[in-house]
Amino acid sequence: MVRKRQDEIPDIPYRPPAGTPEGVEVMSLRELRRRAPEGEFDAPQRPRFHSLYVIDRGSTTHTVDFTAYPLSAGGVLWVRPGQVQQVGDLGAVEGTVVLFQPGFLPPRTARTAGLDDRFAGTWWQPAGEDRRAVLAAVRHLAYAFRTGHGLPPEVHTETLRHLLAVLVLRLAHQTPPAGRGAEPPPAFLRFRDAVERDFARTHRVADYAEALGYSVRTLSRATVRAAGVGAKEFLDRRVVLEAKRLLAHSELPIARVADRTGFTDAANFSKFFQHRTGRTPGEFRAELRGRSGPPAGRP
């Protein structure tokens, strides 16, 4: 576990054992429990890598960015880099976890599967043929990971890359998002990446439009088509999400949360946050700290 500062959300790097293929790891949840440093799953954490949990038996609840997801037999949970997770009781479930780094899959596969899209799916409970296909893909990937060490390293890695692509593409298209095309507009993809990089620097859509070479109107149209909301709403939601993460899962003072989310004045941040959520930052933090269970409800 790595903390950038003691009062911030634990930032978890990718740390595979020596000798494993570069960029991907497949293990049982039992092995994950055995290998995890003591206390790692006790607090919310922000992994830098993708995590796919596939449950064979048992049940638990796993929270990702303020939404609590039920995990039971046949269920699949996808936690993306940068999302804040509160791991459920891993001792209550058995199954497989797939960890892989951003950039491991080819760019075309990453785009088609929506790897970088935080609006994409997080939880699935496939049934019938879909369930059998997903479980077969997971088992094939796990088997190839366990038994491929006699192959040349580049052959083993490429085999896993292709098998993982099959799994994530099938998951990503279990239920296509209503109203969205298979390929988001390039303007949205560039805007989304810029927002992720710069939301703490500027909250003005005009700044992104100028930097990316689009008009504000073009960015808004592309964002509505891809995400169902306008460009300003998309940007504001990203700011609110980061504020919620820091208020709920760190001990940073509200003034520091304001600074980390791009506000030069804590009072302006408080007004913005209250307008967007109906609660002041202090009220939101107090409410979350007063609950006995993990926070739930979509941001």
C-alpha positions in Angstrom: 0.0 0.0 0.0 1.2 3.5 -0.8 0.0 6.8 0.7 1.0 10.0 -0.9 0.1 11.7 2.4 -1.3 10.3 5.6 -4.6 12.1 5.3 -5.3 11.1 1.7 -7.0 8.1 0.1 -4.6 5.1 -0.1 -3.2 4.9 -3.7 -2.6 1.3 -4.7 0.1 0.6 -7.3 0.2 -2.4 -9.6 2.7 -4.8 -8.0 2.7 -8.3 -9.5 5.1 -11.0 -8.2 8.4 -11.5 -10.0 8.1 -13.8 -13.0 4.5 -13.1 -14.0 3.6 -11.7 -17.4 4.0 -8.0 -17.7 0.8 -6.1 -17.3 -1.7 -8.7 -16.3 -2.3 -11.1 -13.4 -5.1 -13.7 -12.8 -5.6 -15.3 -9.4 -8.2 -16.8 -7.1 -9.8 -14.6 -4.5 -8.3 -16.9 -1.9 -4.9 -16.2 -3.3 -5.6 -12.4 -3.2 -6.6 -12.7 0.4 -3.4 -14.6 1.2 -1.1 -12.1 -0.6 -2.7 -8.8 0.6 -0.8 -7.0 3.3 -2.6 -7.0 6.6 -5.3 -4.4 6.8 -5.1 -3.4 3.1 -8.8 -4.0 2.5 -10.0 -2.3 5.8 -10.1 1.2 4.3 -11.3 2.7 1.0 -8.5 2.6 -1.7 -7.8 4.0 -5.1 -6.1 1.4 -7.4 -4.1 2.5 -10.4 -5.1 -0.6 -12.4 -8.2 -2.4 -13.6 -9.7 -5.1 -11.3 -12.3 -7.6 -12.5 -13.9 -9.7 -9.8 -15.8 -12.8 -10.9 -17.7 -14.6 -8.2 -18.2 -18.4 -8.2 -20.0 -18.8 -4.8 -20.9 -16.8 -1.6 -22.1 -13.3 -1.4 -20.8 -9.9 -0.3 -21.2 -6.2 -1.1 -18.5 -4.1 -2.8 -18.7 -0.3 -3.0 -17.3 1.7 -5.9 -17.6 5.5 -5.9 -20.5 5.6 -3.5 -22.5 2.8 -5.1 -22.8 -0.5 -3.3 -22.9 -3.5 -5.6 -24.1 -7.0 -4.5 -21.7 -9.7 -5.4 -23.0 -13.3 -5.6 -22.5 -16.4 -7.8 -22.1 -15.4 -11.4 -21.6 -11.8 -10.7 -18.9 -9.6 -12.2 -17.5 -6.3 -10.9 -15.1 -4.1 -12.8 -13.2 -1.4 -10.9 -11.3 1.0 -13.1 -8.1 2.9 -12.3 -8.8 6.0 -10.2 -12.2 4.8 -8.9 -12.4 4.5 -5.1 -13.4 1.1 -3.9 -14.4 -0.2 -0.5 -13.7 -3.9 -0.7 -16.4 -6.2 0.7 -15.8 -9.3 2.9 -13.6 -11.3 0.5 -13.7 -14.1 3.0 -17.4 -14.6 2.2 -16.9 -15.3 -1.5 -14.8 -17.5 -3.8 -13.9 -16.7 -7.4 -11.3 -15.1 -9.6 -9.8 -11.7 -9.8 -8.1 -10.3 -13.0 -5.8 -7.3 -12.5 -4.4 -5.5 -15.5 -2.6 -2.3 -16.2 -3.9 0.6 -18.4 -2.2 0.1 -21.8 -2.1 -3.7 -21.6 -4.8 -4.1 -24.2 -4.5 -2.7 -27.7 -5.9 0.8 -28.2 -8.7 -0.4 -30.5 -9.9 -3.0 -27.9 -9.6 -0.4 -25.2 -11.8 2.1 -27.1 -14.4 -0.6 -28.0 -14.6 -1.9 -24.5 -14.8 1.6 -22.9 -11.8 0.9 -20.7 -11.4 4.6 -19.8 -15.1 5.4 -19.6 -16.2 5.9 -16.0 -19.8 5.9 -17.3 -19.4 2.4 -18.6 -20.6 -0.7 -16.8 -19.3 -1.6 -13.4 -21.5 -4.6 -12.3 -23.1 -7.5 -14.2 -25.1 -10.5 -13.3 -25.3 -12.3 -16.6 -27.7 -15.1 -17.2 -28.1 -18.0 -19.6 -25.8 -18.1 -22.5 -24.2 -14.8 -21.5 -23.2 -16.2 -18.1 -21.8 -19.4 -19.6 -19.8 -17.4 -22.2 -18.4 -15.0 -19.5 -17.4 -17.8 -17.1 -15.8 -19.8 -20.0 -13.7 -16.7 -21.0 -12.6 -16.2 -17.3 -11.7 -19.9 -16.9 -9.8 -20.0 -20.2 -7.9 -16.8 -19.2 -7.1 -18.2 -15.8 -5.9 -21.6 -17.2 -3.7 -19.9 -19.8 -2.2 -17.7 -17.0 -1.4 -20.7 -14.8 -0.1 -23.0 -17.5 1.7 -20.7 -20.0 5.0 -20.3 -18.1 6.8 -22.8 -20.3 6.1 -20.6 -23.4 8.4 -17.8 -24.5 7.4 -14.8 -22.4 6.2 -12.7 -25.4 4.0 -15.6 -26.6 2.5 -16.0 -23.1 1.8 -12.3 -22.8 0.2 -12.1 -26.2 -2.0 -15.1 -25.5 -3.2 -13.5 -22.3 -3.8 -10.2 -24.1 -6.1 -11.8 -26.6 -8.0 -13.8 -24.1 -8.5 -10.8 -21.8 -9.7 -8.8 -24.9 -12.4 -11.5 -25.4 -13.5 -11.2 -21.8 -13.7 -7.4 -21.6 -15.4 -7.0 -24.9 -18.1 -9.5 -24.0 -18.6 -7.8 -20.6 -18.7 -4.3 -22.1 -21.4 -5.3 -24.5 -23.7 -7.3 -22.2 -26.1 -4.4 -22.2 -25.2 -1.6 -24.7 -25.8 1.9 -23.1 -29.1 3.3 -24.3 -28.7 6.0 -26.9 -25.0 5.6 -27.4 -23.3 4.5 -30.6 -20.6 1.7 -30.6 -17.9 4.4 -31.1 -18.1 7.6 -29.1 -17.3 10.8 -31.1 -13.6 11.6 -31.2 -14.4 15.1 -29.8 -15.9 13.5 -26.7 -13.0 11.1 -26.3 -10.5 14.0 -26.4 -12.7 16.1 -24.1 -13.1 13.2 -21.6 -9.4 12.7 -21.4 -8.7 16.4 -21.0 -11.3 16.7 -18.2 -9.7 13.8 -16.4 -6.3 15.5 -16.7 -7.3 19.1 -16.0 -10.6 19.3 -14.0 -8.7 20.6 -11.0 -7.1 23.3 -13.2 -10.2 24.8 -15.0 -14.0 24.4 -14.8 -14.6 26.3 -18.0 -15.7 24.3 -21.1 -14.4 27.2 -23.2 -10.9 26.5 -22.0 -11.2 22.8 -23.1 -12.7 23.8 -26.4 -9.9 26.3 -27.1 -7.2 23.8 -26.1 -8.7 20.9 -28.2 -9.6 23.1 -31.3 -13.3 22.6 -31.1 -16.2 25.0 -30.5 -18.1 24.8 -27.2 -21.1 23.8 -29.2 -19.3 20.9 -30.8 -18.0 19.6 -27.5 -21.4 19.8 -25.9 -23.1 17.9 -28.8 -20.4 15.2 -28.7 -20.8 14.8 -25.0 -24.6 14.6 -25.1 -24.3 11.9 -27.7 -21.7 9.9 -25.8 -22.6 10.5 -22.1 -26.2 11.8 -22.3 -25.3 15.1 -20.7 -23.8 18.4 -21.9 -20.1 19.2 -21.6 -20.5 21.5 -18.6 -22.6 18.9 -16.8 -20.1 16.3 -17.6 -17.3 18.5 -16.2 -19.2 19.4 -13.1 -20.0 15.8 -12.3 -16.4 14.9 -12.5 -15.5 17.7 -10.0 -18.3 16.6 -7.7 -17.2 13.0 -7.8 -13.6 13.9 -6.8 -14.9 16.2 -4.0 -17.0 13.4 -2.7 -14.1 10.9 -2.8 -11.9 13.3 -0.8 -14.5 14.3 1.7 -15.6 10.7 2.3 -12.3 8.8 2.2 -9.7 11.3 3.4 -9.0 13.6 6.4 -8.2 16.6 4.2 -9.6 19.9 5.5 -12.4 21.3 3.4 -10.1 24.1 2.2 -7.6 21.5 0.9 -10.5 19.6 -0.8 -11.5 22.9 -2.5 -7.9 23.4 -3.7 -7.6 19.8 -4.9 -10.8 20.2 -7.0 -9.8 23.5 -8.6 -11.3 26.2 -6.4 -9.2 29.0 -5.1 -11.8 29.9 -2.4 -13.3 27.4 0.0 -16.5 29.4 0.2 -17.0 29.1 -3.6 -16.4 25.4 -3.4 -18.9 25.0 -0.6 -21.6 26.9 -2.6 -20.8 24.8 -5.7 -21.0 21.5 -3.7 -24.2 22.5 -1.9 -25.8 23.5 -5.2 -24.9 20.2 -6.8 -25.6 17.8 -3.9 -28.0 19.7 -1.6 -25.5 19.4 1.3 -22.6 21.4 2.4 -19.2 19.6 2.3 -19.2 19.4 6.1 -22.7 17.9 6.1 -21.8 15.4 3.4 -18.7 14.3 5.3 -20.6 14.1 8.7 -23.4 12.1 7.1 -21.0 9.6 5.6 -18.9 9.3 8.8 -22.1 8.7 10.8 -23.2 5.7 8.8 -22.4 2.2 10.2 -22.1 0.7 6.7 -20.4 1.6 3.4 -21.8 4.7 1.6 -24.3 3.8 -1.1 -26.2 5.8 -3.8 -24.9 7.0 -7.1 -22.8 10.3 -7.1 
